[in-house]
Amino acid sequence: MEVKDYCKAMLAEVSAWKEKLEAMKKVADSYGTEQKEKILPLVGQIEQEVANAQMRVQKLETECPSDWSPLKNELDDLFGTIGSSVDRAWRDLAPGEVGG
């Protein structure tokens, strides 16, 4: 895979995470203060992870190194972490739907 193709795919992924975060915020806004206080720190943490991933993708795209596999591995791990965090946040947002 070309580095530019990878960057394009990863930036699309970043956009998808941002949309999910916005959806989470809307759901959290409908909750009471206590529930909001539990979930908003997790949403904030995910936002930081997404911003970090976006910066790394843009750096990779700008620098376009010949050996970019270390950065790719790092980004793949980061996106895995973000995915787990998003899943966990959704479980926290809708505990009644997951037998909680």
N, CA, C and O atoms as a MOPAC input file, in Angstrom:
PM7 MOZYME 1SCF
protein

 N      0.84300 1    -1.18500 1     0.00000 1
 C      0.00000 1     0.00000 1     0.00000 1
 C      0.88600 1     1.24600 1     0.00000 1
 O      1.88900 1     1.32800 1     0.70900 1
 N      0.48700 1     2.17800 1    -0.79800 1
 C      1.20000 1     3.45100 1    -0.85500 1
 C      0.91200 1     4.26400 1     0.40700 1
 O     -0.17500 1     4.18000 1     0.97900 1
 N      1.89800 1     5.04900 1     0.82700 1
 C      1.72400 1     5.86300 1     2.03400 1
 C      0.56900 1     6.85000 1     1.86900 1
 O     -0.17700 1     7.08600 1     2.81900 1
 N      0.41100 1     7.42200 1     0.68900 1
 C     -0.67200 1     8.39300 1     0.47800 1
 C     -2.04300 1     7.72100 1     0.56400 1
 O     -2.99000 1     8.29800 1     1.09900 1
 N     -2.14400 1     6.49200 1     0.03200 1
 C     -3.41100 1     5.75600 1     0.12000 1
 C     -3.73600 1     5.42800 1     1.57700 1
 O     -4.88100 1     5.53800 1     2.01700 1
 N     -2.71100 1     5.02700 1     2.30600 1
 C     -2.89100 1     4.70700 1     3.72900 1
 C     -3.35800 1     5.94700 1     4.48800 1
 O     -4.29300 1     5.87200 1     5.28500 1
 N     -2.71800 1     7.07400 1     4.24400 1
 C     -3.07600 1     8.32100 1     4.92300 1
 C     -4.51900 1     8.71500 1     4.61600 1
 O     -5.26500 1     9.14300 1     5.49700 1
 N     -4.89400 1     8.56000 1     3.34500 1
 C     -6.25800 1     8.89500 1     2.94900 1
 C     -7.25600 1     8.02200 1     3.71600 1
 O     -8.27400 1     8.51800 1     4.20100 1
 N     -6.96400 1     6.73700 1     3.82200 1
 C     -7.84400 1     5.81500 1     4.54100 1
 C     -7.89700 1     6.15700 1     6.03000 1
 O     -8.96200 1     6.11300 1     6.64400 1
 N     -6.75000 1     6.49400 1     6.60000 1
 C     -6.70300 1     6.80400 1     8.02900 1
 C     -7.39800 1     8.12400 1     8.34300 1
 O     -8.01300 1     8.25700 1     9.40100 1
 N     -7.31100 1     9.09700 1     7.44900 1
 C     -8.01400 1    10.36400 1     7.66800 1
 C     -9.52900 1    10.14600 1     7.57400 1
 O    -10.29500 1    10.80800 1     8.27400 1
 N     -9.95400 1     9.23300 1     6.72400 1
 C    -11.37700 1     8.88500 1     6.65800 1
 C    -11.80200 1     8.23300 1     7.97200 1
 O    -12.90000 1     8.47800 1     8.47400 1
 N    -10.92700 1     7.40700 1     8.51600 1
 C    -11.18500 1     6.75900 1     9.80800 1
 C    -11.31300 1     7.81000 1    10.91500 1
 O    -12.20500 1     7.72200 1    11.76000 1
 N    -10.42500 1     8.79700 1    10.90700 1
 C    -10.47600 1     9.88300 1    11.89700 1
 C    -11.82700 1    10.59900 1    11.80600 1
 O    -12.44400 1    10.90100 1    12.82800 1
 N    -12.27500 1    10.86600 1    10.59500 1
 C    -13.57400 1    11.53500 1    10.41300 1
 C    -14.71100 1    10.68700 1    10.98700 1
 O    -15.63400 1    11.21500 1    11.60800 1
 N    -14.63800 1     9.37800 1    10.77700 1
 C    -15.67100 1     8.48300 1    11.30000 1
 C    -15.67800 1     8.50100 1    12.82800 1
 O    -16.74400 1     8.52000 1    13.44300 1
 N    -14.47900 1     8.49400 1    13.44800 1
 C    -14.41000 1     8.55800 1    14.91700 1
 C    -15.00500 1     9.86900 1    15.41700 1
 O    -15.72300 1     9.88900 1    16.41700 1
 N    -14.70500 1    10.96400 1    14.72200 1
 C    -15.23200 1    12.27200 1    15.14500 1
 C    -16.76300 1    12.26900 1    15.10600 1
 O    -17.40900 1    12.82300 1    15.99500 1
 N    -17.34100 1    11.64500 1    14.07400 1
 C    -18.79800 1    11.57100 1    13.97900 1
 C    -19.37400 1    10.76600 1    15.13800 1
 O    -20.39800 1    11.13800 1    15.71200 1
 N    -18.71100 1     9.66000 1    15.48000 1
 C    -19.17600 1     8.83400 1    16.59900 1
 C    -19.09900 1     9.61600 1    17.91000 1
 O    -19.99400 1     9.51800 1    18.75000 1
 N    -18.03000 1    10.39000 1    18.08200 1
 C    -17.89000 1    11.19800 1    19.28800 1
 C    -19.00900 1    12.23100 1    19.39700 1
 O    -19.55000 1    12.46300 1    20.47800 1
 N    -19.34900 1    12.84700 1    18.26800 1
 C    -20.44000 1    13.83200 1    18.27500 1
 C    -21.76000 1    13.15800 1    18.65700 1
 O    -22.56200 1    13.72000 1    19.40300 1
 N    -21.97300 1    11.94900 1    18.13400 1
 C    -23.19000 1    11.20800 1    18.47900 1
 C    -23.20700 1    10.89000 1    19.97500 1
 O    -24.25100 1    10.99100 1    20.61900 1
 N    -22.06000 1    10.50700 1    20.52500 1
 C    -21.96400 1    10.22100 1    21.96100 1
 C    -22.29300 1    11.45300 1    22.79200 1
 O    -23.00300 1    11.37000 1    23.79400 1
 N    -21.76600 1    12.59700 1    22.36200 1
 C    -22.02200 1    13.83800 1    23.10500 1
 C    -23.51400 1    14.15500 1    23.10700 1
 O    -24.05500 1    14.59600 1    24.12100 1
 N    -24.18300 1    13.93000 1    21.96900 1
 C    -25.62100 1    14.20100 1    21.89900 1
 C    -26.38700 1    13.29200 1    22.84500 1
 O    -27.31400 1    13.73400 1    23.52400 1
 N    -26.00200 1    12.02200 1    22.89200 1
 C    -26.65400 1    11.08800 1    23.80600 1
 C    -26.38400 1    11.51400 1    25.25200 1
 O    -27.29500 1    11.53500 1    26.08000 1
 N    -25.13600 1    11.85000 1    25.54600 1
 C    -24.76800 1    12.26700 1    26.90500 1
 C    -25.53000 1    13.52200 1    27.32500 1
 O    -25.89400 1    13.67200 1    28.49100 1
 N    -25.77000 1    14.42100 1    26.37200 1
 C    -26.49800 1    15.65700 1    26.67900 1
 C    -27.92700 1    15.38300 1    27.15300 1
 O    -28.51400 1    16.18800 1    27.87700 1
 N    -28.47400 1    14.24800 1    26.74200 1
 C    -29.84600 1    13.92900 1    27.13800 1
 C    -29.90200 1    13.31800 1    28.53900 1
 O    -30.98800 1    13.11300 1    29.08100 1
 N    -28.75800 1    13.03200 1    29.11800 1
 C    -28.69400 1    12.41100 1    30.43600 1
 C    -28.64700 1    13.44100 1    31.54500 1
 O    -28.42600 1    14.62900 1    31.31000 1
 N    -28.85800 1    12.96400 1    32.75200 1
 C    -28.75600 1    13.81200 1    33.93400 1
 C    -27.29400 1    14.11800 1    34.22500 1
 O    -26.39100 1    13.51900 1    33.64200 1
 N    -27.07900 1    15.05100 1    35.13100 1
 C    -25.73400 1    15.52800 1    35.47300 1
 C    -24.81400 1    14.40300 1    35.92800 1
 O    -23.65600 1    14.34200 1    35.51500 1
 N    -25.32000 1    13.51600 1    36.77500 1
 C    -24.47600 1    12.45300 1    37.32700 1
 C    -23.95600 1    11.52900 1    36.22600 1
 O    -22.77000 1    11.20000 1    36.19100 1
 N    -24.85000 1    11.11400 1    35.33100 1
 C    -24.43000 1    10.24400 1    34.22800 1
 C    -23.46900 1    10.96700 1    33.29400 1
 O    -22.49600 1    10.38500 1    32.81500 1
 N    -23.75100 1    12.24500 1    33.03900 1
 C    -22.87600 1    13.03800 1    32.17200 1
 C    -21.46800 1    13.10500 1    32.74500 1
 O    -20.48600 1    12.95400 1    32.01800 1
 N    -21.37400 1    13.33100 1    34.05300 1
 C    -20.06600 1    13.44500 1    34.69400 1
 C    -19.26100 1    12.15200 1    34.58500 1
 O    -18.03000 1    12.17600 1    34.60500 1
 N    -19.95600 1    11.03400 1    34.47100 1
 C    -19.26300 1     9.74500 1    34.31900 1
 C    -18.73200 1     9.56000 1    32.90400 1
 O    -17.62100 1     9.06400 1    32.71400 1
 N    -19.51900 1     9.95500 1    31.91700 1
 C    -19.17400 1     9.63400 1    30.52600 1
 C    -18.31900 1    10.70700 1    29.84900 1
 O    -17.48100 1    10.37600 1    29.01100 1
 N    -18.51000 1    11.97100 1    30.18900 1
 C    -17.78800 1    13.03300 1    29.47600 1
 C    -16.26300 1    12.94100 1    29.58900 1
 O    -15.57500 1    13.25100 1    28.61600 1
 N    -15.70300 1    12.52800 1    30.73900 1
 C    -14.24100 1    12.37100 1    30.76600 1
 C    -13.74400 1    11.31300 1    29.77100 1
 O    -12.68900 1    11.47600 1    29.15800 1
 N    -14.50900 1    10.23500 1    29.62100 1
 C    -14.13100 1     9.19100 1    28.65900 1
 C    -14.22200 1     9.72800 1    27.22900 1
 O    -13.35000 1     9.45600 1    26.40300 1
 N    -15.26700 1    10.48300 1    26.94500 1
 C    -15.40800 1    11.09300 1    25.61300 1
 C    -14.24400 1    12.04500 1    25.35800 1
 O    -13.69700 1    12.07200 1    24.25500 1
 N    -13.86100 1    12.82500 1    26.36800 1
 C    -12.73200 1    13.74400 1    26.23300 1
 C    -11.43200 1    13.00300 1    25.95700 1
 O    -10.61600 1    13.44000 1    25.14500 1
 N    -11.24600 1    11.87900 1    26.64200 1
 C    -10.03600 1    11.07000 1    26.42900 1
 C    -10.00100 1    10.53300 1    24.99500 1
 O     -8.95500 1    10.55300 1    24.34500 1
 N    -11.13500 1    10.06100 1    24.51300 1
 C    -11.20000 1     9.55000 1    23.14100 1
 C    -10.92000 1    10.67000 1    22.15100 1
 O    -10.23200 1    10.46400 1    21.15200 1
 N    -11.45600 1    11.86400 1    22.42900 1
 C    -11.19800 1    13.00900 1    21.54500 1
 C     -9.70200 1    13.29000 1    21.44600 1
 O     -9.19300 1    13.59800 1    20.36800 1
 N     -8.99800 1    13.18200 1    22.57400 1
 C     -7.54700 1    13.40700 1    22.56700 1
 C     -6.84100 1    12.33300 1    21.73600 1
 O     -5.91900 1    12.63300 1    20.97800 1
 N     -7.27900 1    11.08700 1    21.88200 1
 C     -6.67400 1     9.99600 1    21.11100 1
 C     -6.89300 1    10.20500 1    19.61100 1
 O     -5.99100 1     9.98600 1    18.80200 1
 N     -8.10200 1    10.63000 1    19.26000 1
 C     -8.42700 1    10.88000 1    17.85000 1
 C     -7.58300 1    12.03500 1    17.30600 1
 O     -7.06200 1    11.95600 1    16.19400 1
 N     -7.45000 1    13.10900 1    18.09500 1
 C     -6.63500 1    14.25800 1    17.66800 1
 C     -5.17700 1    13.83600 1    17.49600 1
 O     -4.51100 1    14.26000 1    16.55200 1
 N     -4.68900 1    13.01000 1    18.40100 1
 C     -3.32400 1    12.49000 1    18.32600 1
 C     -3.14100 1    11.67100 1    17.04600 1
 O     -2.14600 1    11.82300 1    16.33700 1
 N     -4.10200 1    10.81400 1    16.76400 1
 C     -4.03600 1     9.99900 1    15.54200 1
 C     -4.05400 1    10.88900 1    14.30300 1
 O     -3.30200 1    10.65500 1    13.35700 1
 N     -4.90300 1    11.89900 1    14.30700 1
 C     -4.99600 1    12.80100 1    13.16400 1
 C     -3.67000 1    13.52000 1    12.93600 1
 O     -3.22900 1    13.65700 1    11.79500 1
 N     -3.03200 1    13.98000 1    14.01000 1
 C     -1.74000 1    14.67100 1    13.87300 1
 C     -0.68700 1    13.72900 1    13.29600 1
 O      0.11300 1    14.12400 1    12.44800 1
 N     -0.69300 1    12.48600 1    13.76000 1
 C      0.29600 1    11.52600 1    13.26000 1
 C      0.07600 1    11.19000 1    11.79400 1
 O      1.03300 1    11.05900 1    11.03000 1
 N     -1.17700 1    11.05100 1    11.40500 1
 C     -1.48000 1    10.77600 1     9.99600 1
 C     -1.02800 1    11.95200 1     9.14100 1
 O     -0.42000 1    11.75900 1     8.08800 1
 N     -1.32200 1    13.17100 1     9.59100 1
 C     -0.92900 1    14.34700 1     8.82000 1
 C      0.58500 1    14.47300 1     8.74600 1
 O      1.12300 1    14.88400 1     7.71700 1
 N      1.27900 1    14.12400 1     9.82600 1
 C      2.74000 1    14.15000 1     9.82100 1
 C      3.27800 1    13.13200 1     8.81800 1
 O      4.19000 1    13.42500 1     8.04500 1
 N      2.70800 1    11.94900 1     8.84400 1
 C      3.11400 1    10.89800 1     7.90800 1
 C      2.87600 1    11.33800 1     6.47200 1
 O      3.71600 1    11.12000 1     5.59900 1
 N      1.73900 1    11.95200 1     6.23800 1
 C      1.39100 1    12.42300 1     4.90100 1
 C      2.35300 1    13.51700 1     4.42700 1
 O      2.73900 1    13.54900 1     3.25900 1
 N      2.73200 1    14.40800 1     5.33900 1
 C      3.61900 1    15.52200 1     5.00800 1
 C      5.05100 1    15.04900 1     4.77100 1
 O      5.69000 1    15.42600 1     3.78900 1
 N      5.54200 1    14.21200 1     5.69700 1
 C      6.93600 1    13.77700 1     5.60900 1
 C      7.13800 1    12.68400 1     4.57500 1
 O      8.18500 1    12.61000 1     3.93200 1
 N      6.12700 1    11.83500 1     4.41900 1
 C      6.15900 1    10.76500 1     3.42300 1
 C      7.48900 1     9.99600 1     3.43900 1
 O      8.16500 1     9.93600 1     2.41200 1
 N      7.88300 1     9.40000 1     4.59400 1
 C      9.17600 1     8.71000 1     4.68200 1
 C      9.19300 1     7.44200 1     3.83200 1
 O      8.14600 1     6.86000 1     3.54500 1
 N     10.38500 1     7.02500 1     3.43600 1
 C     10.48300 1     5.81000 1     2.62500 1
 C     10.13900 1     4.57700 1     3.45400 1
 O      9.49000 1     3.65700 1     2.95700 1
 N     10.57500 1     4.55400 1     4.73300 1
 C     10.19100 1     3.45400 1     5.61300 1
 C      9.19400 1     3.99300 1     6.62700 1
 O      9.57100 1     4.60600 1     7.62600 1
 N      7.92200 1     3.75700 1     6.35500 1
 C      6.88600 1     4.28600 1     7.20900 1
 C      6.18500 1     3.19300 1     8.00800 1
 O      5.15800 1     3.44900 1     8.63600 1
 N      6.73300 1     1.97100 1     7.99100 1
 C      6.09000 1     0.86900 1     8.70900 1
 C      6.02100 1     1.09600 1    10.22700 1
 O      5.01800 1     0.71700 1    10.83200 1
 N      7.04900 1     1.70300 1    10.88400 1
 C      6.89900 1     1.93900 1    12.32400 1
 C      5.71800 1     2.86100 1    12.64400 1
 O      4.97700 1     2.62200 1    13.59700 1
 N      5.55100 1     3.90500 1    11.84700 1
 C      4.43400 1     4.82600 1    12.05800 1
 C      3.10600 1     4.13600 1    11.77400 1
 O      2.12300 1     4.36400 1    12.47800 1
 N      3.07500 1     3.29800 1    10.75100 1
 C      1.85300 1     2.56400 1    10.41300 1
 C      1.46500 1     1.65800 1    11.58000 1
 O      0.29900 1     1.61500 1    11.97200 1
 N      2.43900 1     0.93400 1    12.13300 1
 C      2.15100 1     0.04800 1    13.26600 1
 C      1.62300 1     0.83700 1    14.45900 1
 O      0.67800 1     0.42200 1    15.13000 1
 N      2.25300 1     1.98200 1    14.70800 1
 C      1.83300 1     2.84700 1    15.80800 1
 C      0.39500 1     3.33200 1    15.60900 1
 O     -0.41100 1     3.30900 1    16.53900 1
 N      0.08700 1     3.76700 1    14.39400 1
 C     -1.26100 1     4.24300 1    14.09200 1
 C     -2.27600 1     3.10700 1    14.17800 1
 O     -3.37400 1     3.29800 1    14.70100 1
 N     -1.91900 1     1.92900 1    13.67200 1
 C     -2.83300 1     0.79200 1    13.74100 1
 C     -3.16000 1     0.46000 1    15.19700 1
 O     -4.31200 1     0.18100 1    15.53000 1
 N     -2.14600 1     0.49300 1    16.06100 1
 C     -2.37200 1     0.24600 1    17.49500 1
 C     -3.26900 1     1.32700 1    18.09000 1
 O     -4.18700 1     1.03500 1    18.85700 1
 N     -2.99400 1     2.57400 1    17.72900 1
 C     -3.77200 1     3.69500 1    18.24900 1
 C     -5.23400 1     3.58000 1    17.82600 1
 O     -6.13700 1     3.81800 1    18.62900 1
 N     -5.46400 1     3.21700 1    16.57100 1
 C     -6.83900 1     3.07200 1    16.10800 1
 C     -7.52900 1     1.90000 1    16.79400 1
 O     -8.73700 1     1.95200 1    17.02600 1
 N     -6.79500 1     0.85200 1    17.12100 1
 C     -7.36100 1    -0.25800 1    17.88800 1
 C     -7.78400 1     0.19900 1    19.27100 1
 O     -8.85200 1    -0.17100 1    19.76000 1
 N     -6.93200 1     1.01200 1    19.90500 1
 C     -7.23700 1     1.55700 1    21.23100 1
 C     -8.47500 1     2.44900 1    21.17600 1
 O     -9.35100 1     2.36400 1    22.03600 1
 N     -8.53600 1     3.29500 1    20.16400 1
 C     -9.69000 1     4.18700 1    20.02000 1
 C    -10.96400 1     3.36500 1    19.84200 1
 O    -11.99400 1     3.67300 1    20.44200 1
 N    -10.89300 1     2.32300 1    19.01900 1
 C    -12.06600 1     1.46700 1    18.79900 1
 C    -12.56000 1     0.85100 1    20.10000 1
 O    -13.76300 1     0.82400 1    20.36100 1
 N    -11.63600 1     0.35700 1    20.91500 1
 C    -12.00600 1    -0.22900 1    22.21000 1
 C    -12.61300 1     0.82300 1    23.12700 1
 O    -13.59500 1     0.56100 1    23.82200 1
 N    -12.02600 1     2.01100 1    23.12400 1
 C    -12.52900 1     3.10000 1    23.96900 1
 C    -13.93600 1     3.50500 1    23.55900 1
 O    -14.79200 1     3.74700 1    24.41000 1
 N    -14.17500 1     3.58000 1    22.24900 1
 C    -15.50200 1     3.95000 1    21.75100 1
 C    -16.52200 1     2.88600 1    22.14800 1
 O    -17.62400 1     3.21700 1    22.58700 1
 N    -16.16100 1     1.61300 1    21.99700 1
 C    -17.07600 1     0.53500 1    22.39100 1
 C    -17.41300 1     0.62200 1    23.87400 1
 O    -18.57300 1     0.48400 1    24.26200 1
 N    -16.39900 1     0.85000 1    24.69900 1
 C    -16.59000 1     0.95600 1    26.14200 1
 C    -17.49000 1     2.16000 1    26.47400 1
 O    -18.37200 1     2.07100 1    27.32800 1
 N    -17.25300 1     3.27000 1    25.79200 1
 C    -18.05500 1     4.47900 1    26.04100 1
 C    -19.51900 1     4.23700 1    25.68100 1
 O    -20.41300 1     4.66800 1    26.40900 1
 N    -19.77000 1     3.55600 1    24.57500 1
 C    -21.15400 1     3.28300 1    24.18900 1
 C    -21.82200 1     2.38000 1    25.22000 1
 O    -23.00100 1     2.55800 1    25.52600 1
 N    -21.06900 1     1.39700 1    25.76700 1
 C    -21.62600 1     0.52800 1    26.81400 1
 C    -21.99500 1     1.37000 1    28.04200 1
 O    -23.03200 1     1.15200 1    28.66800 1
 N    -21.12300 1     2.33800 1    28.37600 1
 C    -21.39700 1     3.21000 1    29.52600 1
 C    -22.58000 1     4.13500 1    29.26300 1
 O    -23.32900 1     4.46500 1    30.18200 1
 N    -22.74700 1     4.55100 1    28.02700 1
 C    -23.84500 1     5.44700 1    27.67400 1
 C    -25.19500 1     4.73400 1    27.72300 1
 O    -26.21000 1     5.32800 1    28.08800 1
 N    -25.19300 1     3.46500 1    27.35300 1
 C    -26.46000 1     2.71900 1    27.28400 1
 C    -26.36300 1     1.43300 1    28.10700 1
 O    -26.50300 1     0.34200 1    27.55500 1
 N    -26.12400 1     1.54500 1    29.43000 1
 C    -25.93700 1     0.34400 1    30.24000 1
 C    -27.15900 1    -0.56200 1    30.27000 1
 O    -27.01600 1    -1.78000 1    30.37600 1
 N    -28.34900 1     0.00300 1    30.18100 1
 C    -29.56400 1    -0.80600 1    30.21800 1
 C    -29.68700 1    -1.73600 1    29.03500 1
 O    -30.32000 1    -2.78800 1    29.12900 1
 N    -29.08100 1    -1.35400 1    27.91300 1
 C    -29.19300 1    -2.17200 1    26.71000 1
 C    -28.20300 1    -3.32900 1    26.69000 1
 O    -28.30100 1    -4.21900 1    25.84600 1
 N    -27.24700 1    -3.32000 1    27.61900 1
 C    -26.22600 1    -4.36300 1    27.63000 1
 C    -26.33600 1    -5.16400 1    28.94100 1
 O    -25.33500 1    -5.62300 1    29.49100 1
 N    -27.54800 1    -5.31100 1    29.40900 1
 C    -27.78000 1    -6.09300 1    30.61300 1
 C    -27.19100 1    -5.48200 1    31.88400 1
 O    -26.96800 1    -6.19900 1    32.86000 1
 N    -26.93600 1    -4.17200 1    31.89200 1
 C    -26.30900 1    -3.54400 1    33.04500 1
 C    -27.29700 1    -2.93300 1    33.94400 1
 O    -26.92900 1    -2.35900 1    34.96800 1

